């Protein structure tokens, strides 16, 4: 079935993306404890981005919610949990030494037109 093959391919691609994201977080974590101040500064800039933008903050939660054992492997789930744990640890450490400013999406409010029907 073509649809099933597509979903399996999507599962493999998602697994690779999660693994790459986890590796990036691990590298950022190592950069943050570097003795070189330039490397620490670069790590801080990147962390500002991943903790500020809503898409990056919600990524681990979204991936956990979308997990389906039919299409994803156990190793993907392990990577995802480790990635989420690392992200939370980094966020916790970041907020202890920095003020966290986050981007929020603006919700569109519907305008209600009031019409006086008594006149």
PLY file of the C-alpha trace (Angstrom):
ply
format ascii 1.0
element vertex 119
property float x
property float y
property float z
element edge 118
property int vertex1
property int vertex2
end_header
0.00 0.00 0.00
1.45 3.36 -1.07
-0.07 5.23 1.87
1.44 2.81 4.36
4.85 3.07 2.68
4.62 6.88 2.82
3.81 6.78 6.55
6.73 4.43 7.22
9.02 6.77 5.27
7.66 9.70 7.28
8.41 7.79 10.47
12.02 7.20 9.44
12.47 10.83 8.41
10.97 12.07 11.68
13.26 9.72 13.59
16.33 11.12 11.83
15.18 14.70 12.49
14.66 13.96 16.17
18.10 12.41 16.41
19.67 15.46 14.73
17.76 17.84 17.05
18.93 15.85 20.11
22.53 15.98 18.88
22.24 19.74 18.36
20.95 20.15 21.94
23.80 17.98 23.26
26.33 20.13 21.40
24.74 23.32 22.72
24.88 21.91 26.22
28.59 21.16 25.82
29.22 24.58 24.30
27.59 26.24 27.31
30.20 24.76 29.68
33.15 25.56 27.40
36.07 27.56 28.79
36.10 29.65 25.60
33.86 32.70 26.09
33.19 33.02 22.35
31.78 29.50 22.23
29.67 30.21 25.33
28.32 33.39 23.71
27.41 31.56 20.50
25.64 28.90 22.54
23.75 31.61 24.42
22.58 33.22 21.18
21.33 29.91 19.81
19.61 29.10 23.11
17.89 32.50 23.02
16.42 31.51 19.68
15.27 28.01 20.61
13.75 29.13 23.91
12.15 32.29 22.47
10.37 30.93 19.42
7.19 29.05 20.06
7.79 26.46 17.33
11.01 25.29 19.00
9.47 25.29 22.50
6.51 23.19 21.40
8.45 20.74 19.23
9.19 18.06 21.88
5.60 18.11 23.18
4.15 18.00 19.68
6.33 15.04 18.69
5.40 13.16 21.86
1.70 13.71 21.17
2.08 12.48 17.59
3.91 9.29 18.53
2.30 6.21 16.99
3.92 2.82 17.62
2.70 1.62 14.22
4.94 4.05 12.32
7.72 4.90 14.78
10.33 2.64 16.30
11.15 2.13 19.96
14.55 3.72 19.36
12.77 6.83 18.04
10.69 6.99 21.21
13.83 6.68 23.33
15.54 9.45 21.31
12.45 11.61 21.64
12.24 11.17 25.41
15.97 11.85 25.82
15.66 14.90 23.58
12.70 16.22 25.58
14.52 15.61 28.86
17.63 17.38 27.61
15.55 20.31 26.33
13.83 20.70 29.72
17.15 20.49 31.60
18.65 23.13 29.31
15.61 25.37 29.65
15.77 25.05 33.43
19.48 25.97 33.49
18.88 28.82 31.04
16.09 30.36 33.11
18.24 30.26 36.26
20.78 32.60 34.69
18.66 34.56 32.17
15.30 36.20 31.94
13.20 34.15 29.59
11.27 36.16 27.05
9.00 34.08 24.89
7.25 34.72 21.62
3.53 34.27 21.79
1.19 33.84 18.92
-1.57 36.38 18.80
-5.01 34.91 18.75
-7.36 36.58 16.37
-10.39 37.89 18.13
-13.65 37.85 16.27
-15.32 41.17 16.17
-18.99 41.01 16.95
-21.17 43.54 15.25
-23.97 44.65 17.51
-27.09 45.72 15.72
-29.83 47.50 17.60
-33.01 45.72 16.53
-35.28 47.71 18.84
-35.30 50.77 16.63
0 1
1 2
2 3
3 4
4 5
5 6
6 7
7 8
8 9
9 10
10 11
11 12
12 13
13 14
14 15
15 16
16 17
17 18
18 19
19 20
20 21
21 22
22 23
23 24
24 25
25 26
26 27
27 28
28 29
29 30
30 31
31 32
32 33
33 34
34 35
35 36
36 37
37 38
38 39
39 40
40 41
41 42
42 43
43 44
44 45
45 46
46 47
47 48
48 49
49 50
50 51
51 52
52 53
53 54
54 55
55 56
56 57
57 58
58 59
59 60
60 61
61 62
62 63
63 64
64 65
65 66
66 67
67 68
68 69
69 70
70 71
71 72
72 73
73 74
74 75
75 76
76 77
77 78
78 79
79 80
80 81
81 82
82 83
83 84
84 85
85 86
86 87
87 88
88 89
89 90
90 91
91 92
92 93
93 94
94 95
95 96
96 97
97 98
98 99
99 100
100 101
101 102
102 103
103 104
104 105
105 106
106 107
107 108
108 109
109 110
110 111
111 112
112 113
113 114
114 115
115 116
116 117
117 118
